[in-house]
């Protein structure tokens, strides 16, 4: 299958893309059939040097059945060679990826526990009183382990100083 896609070139942190026709089985930066233009994302959008296209050759390959990738179809839409593709629907685009996964999984969970929590609040008051009675018994146990790490902590600190 023929694709009109971007092939990356340029230096580190300064990409320049060639718009090429290639078989979909070929590597991204590898073998291609014909170069149809270039795209420089570093240059501002209003400059002519941002992209250069061979419109006749692009239309030729589109008529032969080559399908542009989404990014190339946007570039061709800006150049008015073909209609702009429909924008994707990603409502979480502005949310960092770390938070996307957490929010997507936790939101349904948060809603259900809130309803359950409202029902269980009066029930939890009685166990809280019992927990308070148990809490003083647990505190002395916690203090004993805290003293042991304090003894270990000074031993570790001089070692760190020796490393420095």
Rosetta blueprint (number, residue, H / E / L):
1 X L
2 X E
3 X E
4 X E
5 X E
6 X E
7 X E
8 X E
9 X E
10 X E
11 X E
12 X L
13 X L
14 X E
15 X E
16 X E
17 X E
18 X E
19 X E
20 X E
21 X E
22 X E
23 X E
24 X L
25 X L
26 X L
27 X L
28 X L
29 X L
30 X L
31 X L
32 X L
33 X L
34 X E
35 X E
36 X E
37 X E
38 X E
39 X E
40 X L
41 X L
42 X L
43 X L
44 X L
45 X L
46 X L
47 X L
48 X H
49 X H
50 X H
51 X E
52 X E
53 X E
54 X L
55 X H
56 X H
57 X H
58 X H
59 X H
60 X H
61 X H
62 X H
63 X H
64 X L
65 X L
66 X L
67 X E
68 X E
69 X L
70 X H
71 X H
72 X H
73 X H
74 X H
75 X H
76 X H
77 X H
78 X H
79 X L
80 X L
81 X L
82 X L
83 X L
84 X L
85 X L
86 X L
87 X L
88 X L
89 X L
90 X L
91 X L
92 X L
93 X L
94 X L
95 X L
96 X L
97 X H
98 X H
99 X H
100 X H
101 X H
102 X H
103 X H
104 X H
105 X H
106 X H
107 X H
108 X H
109 X H
110 X H
111 X H
112 X H
113 X H
114 X H
115 X H
116 X H
117 X H
118 X H
119 X H
120 X H
121 X H
122 X H
123 X H
124 X H
125 X H
126 X H
127 X H
128 X H
129 X H
130 X H
131 X H
132 X H
133 X H
134 X H
135 X H
136 X H
137 X H
138 X H
139 X H
140 X H
141 X H
142 X H
143 X H
144 X H
145 X H
146 X H
147 X H
148 X H
149 X H
150 X H
151 X H
152 X H
153 X H
154 X H
155 X H
156 X H
157 X H
158 X H
159 X H
160 X H
161 X H
162 X H
163 X H
164 X L
